[in-house]
Structure formats: structure tokens, C-alpha cells
Amino acid sequence: MGKVMTGARMVIEALQKEGVEVIFGYPGGAVIDIYDELYKTEGVHHVLVRHEQGAAHAADGFARSTGKVGVALVTSGPGATNTVTGIATAYMDSIPIVVLTGQVPTKLIGNDAFQEVDTTGITRPITKHNFLVKKIEDLPRILKSAFYIAKTGRPGPVLIDIPKDIQQAKGEFNYPEEIHLRSYNPVYEPHLKQIERAYQILEKAERPVFLIGGGVISSGAHEEVLELAEKLNLPITMTLMGLGSFPGDHPQSLGMLGMHGTYFANMAVANCDVLLAVGARFDDRVTGRVDAFAPMAKIIHIDIDPTSIQKNVKVDVPIVGDCKRSLQRLLEIVKAVSKPKKYWQERFKEWWEQIEIWRKRYPLSYKYDPNIIKPQFVIEKLYELTKGEAIICTEVGQNQMWTAQFYKFKKPRTLITSGGLGTMGFGFPAAIGAQMGNPNKLVIDIAGDGSIQMNIQEMATAMQERLPIKIIILNNGYLGMVRQWQELFYERRYSQVKMAVQPDFVKLAEAYGAYGMRITKPDEVEPALKKILETKTLCVLDVIIAPEEGVFPMVPAGKATTEMILV
Amino acid sequence: MSERKCTLSVLVENTPGALARIAGLFSGRGFNIDSLNVAETLDPTLSHLTLVTRGDEQIIEQIIKQLRRLIDVYKVVDVTEEGDYVEREMALIKVRAEKENREEIMRICEIFRCKIVDVSPKTYVIEVTGDQNKLQAVIELLKPMGIKELVRTGTIAMKREKKSI
């Protein structure tokens, strides 16, 4: 017999059973009962955001930076719809979050009641799964299932819609210790025959490339990646989501591939004869024109989600399984066969020579200008000053790509960025989540002047929680990435990308009680960065950068990745 | 790659929203549904869905994988994959049946083993069961008489038991 309690209490009890210490939310009529229980509870810290989108992104940033499940709590109707972008962002990047939404009482559902919306209907295509609770008896099992589904298999967001009368109803709280769902059985162990085939292909390779994506981070396979790459002397490239899962300063790292990837990473992939892809899903920003992507390569693809395999590119050795376990099995074979390190060094010597030629021909670069700040210079300086150890959140657009190119991420879960959905306004609320989950780490949001304005209201949240987040605005007065496309592909017709009116970001920071600073000259960059890194409060550094600086290399959309526009 | 017709047997948790998930998957990812039939199974907690779709092998593989990815989907079988299956569909056809063509309609019904399940002074309602080709044939033959209403169930299908020699 479980203890009898209200549905609202069950929610709080479940959070505690799941070890949730912090949640992000915004109260409203349909969740007052849960907030009332929260009021009586020690040990679950609630972060009051200023817009529900911020709650979803913060839960997401918390999850990305800690590996735990992030939780958001919002009311029905607009509370729920405001989280939609945040849920979709988490869904595209396979981030485990649980979103709790209030709903009008069951009797009113379907009546167009005040603040009623079909939340499960709206979020069905952007959640891994969602639930509408109709009976109090179901609530404990649904709460358990939600956390279980969110964090297992290919992780993702799960939403629970809880009508107000269910929150008020009383029932027995039998929280299952474990849960088994007959229709949901993610495969973790890879097929050993397939792993053997993969090894045989790798052993015969002459020009291999190791491509890793976000799945390596979510399965915690970074150590296995490093071991395999070093043992086999493999050149390694990362998707945006994979950055940090292999040290960016490692000599075998080719950096990011794809639309704004390095010349040498794209050339290596285009010319490789074996591509070992792990936890990556061959997004169009990675492949460019699909038929010209790794055209000579036998592709080995390890992914926990069978739908990712054979979806965009044809794969020779499909392996369904957890990235970490699959790489462990592969390493077991590598160790059993036990070829000397020299074998792999000799075998790929010529290939590495070719790659080094590409690397020298077009390294990542930009033209330094003593009169105007180049954004790449800011990122480089930030990398030096933080030794590549900070948690870096980004918004979306040029700021994101410059960060991916010039900050050499060394550890997993240190780049927090919206890869799949490309959500402007993600970075700052995500930084709030990341800082809540990592109170002793340095958390920085690299923003553009467009993106930061999309969730700038969360400055109040950060101040209320006394979070010492550093916002660095790379301010070019433009929606820079769209401007860059207009410059390159639309004959410089700059349609609606000039942000002619902007707030004074320094004064705005001050209005929120934060520290604000503006710089316009390159020699101010280092002292300003030092200053904000030392300041123990929310900081906004407004960096006026070269207005028409572009992100290069660039593969135009739909072109082969070898058709890069270089600086 | 060439397109083929594919009949999928899908066992899905009998929960609200399960059908919407499946329908949404098809519309959201641009897959086709030719017909869809849903009913209870012997186990009341599971529903059985028969879904007829089209696509090349890669698309059909994606459809099956994407269906399996849904948390509520218990089992997906491509009934058409090995070719050895039975397929049935039922139609109710309300056809104009005046003096001059009643005989003819009854003859057609006899040939195709259809049943006349309702008779009014001016119409028959005909029940026909069979595979799609048979239904199509009956419909074509009845068209000249004047079909007033036509309702079809969509296909249901089942793999044949493996025959041992």
C-alpha cells in the first residue's frame, strides 16, 4: 500500500525519487496546486524564469551540461505553447528533459476552456513521447515512465500534461522502482558480427576518417573515442554536436566538418576510403550534396537509433547500439588482434601526409585588423584566457559558427548549442540551466546582437539566482548569417537584416543590476575579457565587431562539401 | 529504385493518441497512406492496425523503423515482404437497381459471390469481400448501373502459415 496523497504531491515526490534538485518554471492557474506543494518542499529548487521558453531551454542547458534529466514546469495554454520551441530544440538534439504542463480540469477538456490548448496534440511530433493523465491511479507510473523514456535509448524530451483535477485528486503513491515497457526496448548491445565486420574494414583501410557526433557525448563514449583514435592513428572530425567529445587541440583532430567545417576535415571526408561514423546522423549541414559525400568510402555507422541509419546516406556496415558499448566491443577486437602501434602509423602515414598538406594549405584563419575587432579574435582570446575549460553556450548564426571553429573544446558537455533546430535565443537561458547545474564552473554565452534579444528577459532570472554568467555579444548590427547569405547568394540585397535600432546593451545590463561593458578596439579585447571573467556577477560584454565579417570556409547549401568558399 | 506497395501489420498499445501518433508520423515525414484499418485484438490492451503504403525499399525501411521508434508501437510486420499472404477488403455498394437492370446486378453478384444485404424499390446494397482487384472489378461492372454510394473498409492482411513439406 502506498501513501495516499494528492496528484500535485505525487509530482513533487516523483521529482525527489528521481533525484531532481532543480527545476525551471513559471506558475499559472492550472499548476497552482503543484506550486503549492513546491512551497512546502525543501530540496527542490525552483528557478523562476521570465518566459516559459526560457524554462524549457534552461532545463535543456541543465541536461546538456550535467547529463542529468532537466525538468520544466509550466501552466496550461500559453504556458505550454511557449515551451514548444524549447521542446523542439531538445528533440532535435536528443536531450533528455521532462516538461510538466498543467491542463484544465478533465471535465472541461475539449470545451475551449480558459487557457486550454491541446498540449499533447501540439507537442506530439516534437517529443519522444507524451502523456495526458486521465486517472490519478496512472500518475505515478506515468511520472516514472517519463523519466525512464527521456534518458534511455536515444534520449529526448517527454511531456506530461496534468489536468488540474488530477493534481487535486487523491490516490495511492506507488512509485515503481523499475519500469518495463513492452513496446519500448532500446538496443544497447551491438551485434558482434557487425562489429567484427567493422574491424575488418578498418584494418584494410588506407584513408580512414573517424566521424563523431552528439551521440558520443550522450552515451559518454569520449574515452573510448580517444583510445580508439590513438590506437589506430585515425584522423578524427566532429559534427557541431560532437565538439568536445574529442580534444580540439589534439594533433589528430581535424575540427568540425560540414557547411562551416574546416577545409581539411571536408577534404579528408571527401577522399576517405573508410568512414567510421559514431553517434552522428548525417544532417544536410554535414553532408552537403549527399551523392558527393564521402563518395569513395565504405561507411560504418554506429547509432542507437535505427532510423538514423540508412536515412540520409547509404551505409555499408550498420550497427545499432549504444556508442560507448559498441566502441568498447570494437576496442576489444583491436586489443585481441593487437597490431603494434607502428602498424597503424605506417599504414596511414601517406594519408596523414596528405591531410597535413590540406591543413597547411587552408588552416582556419581570418585577417586580423588593428582598427576593428574581428569576432574570431575574440573567441581565440577567450579560448586562451579560459584555457578551453569553460562551458560555452552559443546562440545561433555566425556567433555559433565562429565559436565552433575557434574555441577548441577539450571536454564533452562544454559546448551547449542548438544544433538541429538552430534556435536563436537558446544560448542565454541554456546558460542559466548550465550554471545551475555547474555552480562552480565558468559559464559563458556567446551571442549575436540579434539572438540575445530573443530571450533577453532572462537577465532578471540570472540576477535573481545570482548567476555569474558572462554574455559576450558579438555585435555587428546585423542578423549576420542571413546577411552573409544575402551577400554571397542574393547580390547583397540586404533585406531586413539591419538592426538599425538596438538597445544600449550596457545600460540594459545595468538596468537589470548586472555589469555592462562595451568595447570597440582590438586592444581592448583582452583586458575586457579578463575584467568580466573576474567579475562575480552577471556580465554583458558588448563587442562591436567588423559589421560584414563572414564565416568561412562555407559550403553553399546543396553543394558538395569540396566546393568550399574559402576566405 | 522502384516503388512497391507494402502492407504493414502494426500492433499498437490501445491508448488515446496512439493512432494520432501514427497518422502524424506519416504526414510529418511525407509518407503515403493508401488505406488504414484499425480494430481491437484478442488482447484488449493492443490494437491492430493494417496500413497500406507505397515507396521504394529505402522509404519502406524508414517507415518500418520510424513506426517501431514510436513508444506505443509494439510490433510491426511487413506482411507483403515475403509475398505469401492473404489480403481482404470489404465494400458496401449502394447501386441503382431498377426493373431493367436488377437481373444483371444479381448475375454479377452471383459471379463474384457478393451478397445483397438491403433492397429498396430503387436500390440494392451489395456487400462484396475480396482482394482489391476483385473489389475494383465489381465496382467497374456496377458503375454503368449507377453507384449511389460506396464505402470500403481498407485492406486487412495476414501472412500465411509456413507450409512444411
Interface residues (C-beta under 8 A of the other chain):
Chain A: T120 G121 R124 P125 K128 H129 N130 L132 K134 I149 L181 R182 S183 Y184 D305 P306 T307 Q310 K311
Chain B: V12 E13 P16 G17 A20 R21 G24 L25 G28 Q58 E61 Q62 K65 Q66 R68 R69 I71 D72 V73 Y74
